Amino acid sequence: MSPLLSSEVEPFTVKGLIRLARGQRTQAQFARILGVKQDVLCKYEKGRTNPPVSVIEHCMREVQKADNKGPPSANALAERVRTELAAANYGALRAAIASFLDAAGLNDRRRPTKAE
């Protein structure tokens, strides 16, 4: 069974992404590839520690290679984020993102008109 279809992997979480990217490799093998210690990788996979962006990006590339797809477009990524964040259990995260964007002056809540 493909790791993507495995019921033991949660692909829409960071820990699920890391497990998916690791595939059939041992934690020690994959930790070496990522440039981290095995116990640190274990913490990432259990959700006890958040990995740096570089690790997440590396895992995303690994999953893309495994799927034999090219990198997703910006629009495809944006749509995926919109779809995932629409789930009811992400309300607090949506509020936090909106607050961040407001503080950074990047949250334009206006809906574009047809003239724009």
Secondary structure, DSSP 8 states (H G I E B T S, - for coil): --GGG-TT--TTSHHHHHHHHHTTS-HHHHHHHHTS-HHHHHHHHHTSS---HHHHHHHHHHHHHHHT-----HHHHHHHHHHHHTSGGGHHHHHHHHHHHHHTT--------TT-
